[in-house]
Amino acid sequence: MSKDASDADLHALAEQVGAAARRHHHRLVTAESCTGGWIAKTLTDVAGASEWFESGMAAYSYEAKQALLGVQPLTLETYGAVSRETVIEMVSGALVHSGASLAVAVTGIAGPEGGTEDKPVGTVWIAWKRRGGYPTAVVFHFDGDRKAVRRQTVAAALHGLLELAG
């Protein structure tokens, strides 16, 4: 994933996601931690997004992940916010708490601080799920500063939504 994806690149990708969602009668929901709503913003920058965009949740804290997305406290205590287990609960919770048919969730360490030896800065988990289906979760290790990590996360999330919507 290029850390140099421009706003125009992200917008073009969001347009493709919207076209695929419209074509297949999907509605989308986002559950975002490290991107703080950037995925939802990119999708809703597309004219006509109200036809296929349901909602977006920026759940940054443990408490928000639990209250808005139904992430279990034990999951957060055992695996941490940046984990496969947490992102799967986030993506599943996004579908449960919305009328959407497709969901994406992201959680990661954008930096510049917060990294550890086993979860360095740039570690991001992204999960995608179709209502009634099984989630897919992938860990990424992005390079660059905070903005670059977040931008790459948005691009990867949109690419995955495009595949899921098609």
C-alpha positions in Angstrom: 0.0 0.0 0.0 1.5 3.3 -1.0 1.9 5.9 1.7 1.8 8.4 -1.1 -1.9 7.8 -2.0 -3.2 11.3 -2.7 -6.6 12.6 -1.6 -7.6 12.3 -5.3 -6.5 8.6 -5.2 -8.6 7.9 -2.1 -11.6 9.8 -3.6 -11.4 7.7 -6.8 -11.2 4.5 -4.8 -14.2 5.7 -2.7 -16.2 6.4 -5.9 -15.4 2.8 -7.1 -16.6 1.4 -3.7 -19.8 3.5 -4.0 -20.5 2.3 -7.5 -20.0 -1.3 -6.5 -22.2 -0.9 -3.4 -25.0 0.8 -5.5 -24.8 -1.9 -8.2 -25.1 -4.7 -5.7 -27.6 -2.9 -3.4 -25.3 -2.8 -0.4 -25.2 -0.3 2.5 -21.9 0.3 4.3 -20.9 0.9 7.9 -17.5 1.8 9.2 -16.0 1.2 12.7 -12.9 3.2 13.1 -10.3 3.6 15.8 -6.9 4.8 14.5 -8.4 6.6 11.5 -10.9 8.5 13.6 -13.6 8.7 10.9 -11.3 9.2 7.9 -12.8 6.2 6.0 -16.3 7.5 6.6 -15.3 11.0 5.5 -13.7 9.7 2.3 -16.8 7.6 1.5 -19.2 10.5 2.2 -17.2 12.9 0.1 -18.6 11.0 -2.9 -21.8 12.7 -4.2 -24.8 10.4 -3.7 -23.2 8.5 -0.9 -26.5 8.6 1.0 -27.7 5.9 -1.4 -25.2 3.4 -0.1 -23.5 4.7 3.1 -25.3 3.8 6.3 -23.2 5.1 9.2 -19.7 5.5 10.6 -18.5 5.1 14.2 -15.3 6.4 15.5 -14.7 4.3 18.6 -11.3 5.3 19.9 -11.4 4.4 23.6 -12.0 1.0 25.2 -15.3 2.3 26.6 -16.5 3.5 23.1 -15.5 0.1 21.5 -17.6 -1.6 24.2 -20.6 0.8 24.2 -20.9 1.4 20.4 -19.7 -1.9 19.0 -20.2 -4.5 21.7 -16.5 -5.4 22.1 -16.2 -7.5 25.2 -14.1 -6.1 28.1 -12.4 -9.5 28.4 -11.3 -9.2 24.7 -9.7 -5.8 25.3 -8.1 -6.9 28.6 -6.7 -10.2 27.1 -5.7 -9.1 23.6 -5.6 -5.3 23.6 -7.3 -2.9 21.3 -4.9 -3.6 18.4 -5.6 -7.3 17.8 -7.4 -9.7 15.5 -9.9 -10.5 18.2 -10.9 -6.9 18.8 -11.2 -5.9 15.2 -13.4 -8.9 14.5 -15.7 -7.9 17.4 -15.7 -4.4 16.0 -16.7 -5.3 12.5 -19.3 -7.7 13.7 -20.7 -5.1 16.2 -20.9 -2.5 13.4 -23.2 -4.8 11.5 -25.3 -5.6 14.6 -25.7 -1.9 15.5 -26.6 -0.8 12.0 -28.8 -1.6 9.0 -25.8 -2.0 6.8 -24.9 -5.1 4.8 -21.1 -4.5 4.6 -18.8 -3.4 7.3 -15.1 -2.5 7.7 -13.4 -2.0 11.0 -9.9 -0.7 11.7 -7.7 -0.5 14.9 -4.0 0.2 15.0 -1.1 2.2 16.3 -0.6 5.2 14.1 2.2 6.8 16.2 4.4 8.5 16.8 4.1 6.8 20.3 2.2 3.8 21.6 4.1 1.1 19.9 5.6 -1.9 21.6 8.1 -4.6 20.5 5.3 -7.0 19.5 3.0 -4.2 18.2 5.2 -1.5 16.7 4.0 1.8 15.4 2.3 1.1 12.0 0.6 -2.1 13.2 -3.0 -2.0 12.0 -5.7 -4.6 12.0 -8.5 -4.3 9.4 -11.5 -6.5 9.2 -14.3 -6.7 6.6 -17.6 -8.5 6.9 -20.7 -9.1 4.9 -24.0 -9.5 6.9 -24.5 -13.2 7.4 -21.0 -14.0 6.5 -17.7 -14.6 8.2 -15.2 -11.8 8.9 -11.9 -11.5 7.3 -9.1 -9.8 9.4 -5.7 -8.8 8.1 -2.8 -7.3 10.0 -0.7 -4.6 8.2 2.6 -3.1 9.1 2.6 0.4 7.5 5.6 2.7 7.3 5.8 6.4 7.7 4.6 9.0 10.1 1.1 9.2 11.8 -0.5 10.7 8.7 1.1 8.2 6.3 0.0 5.2 8.5 -3.6 6.5 8.7 -3.7 7.2 4.9 -2.5 3.7 4.1 -5.1 2.3 6.5 -7.8 4.2 4.7 -6.6 3.0 1.3 -6.4 -0.6 2.5 -9.8 -0.5 4.1 -11.3 0.9 0.9 -9.6 -1.7 -1.3 -11.1 -4.4 0.9 -14.5 -2.9 0.8 -14.3 -2.8 -3.0 -13.5 -6.5 -3.1 -16.3 -7.3 -0.6 -18.9 -5.2 -2.5 -18.2 -6.7 -5.9 
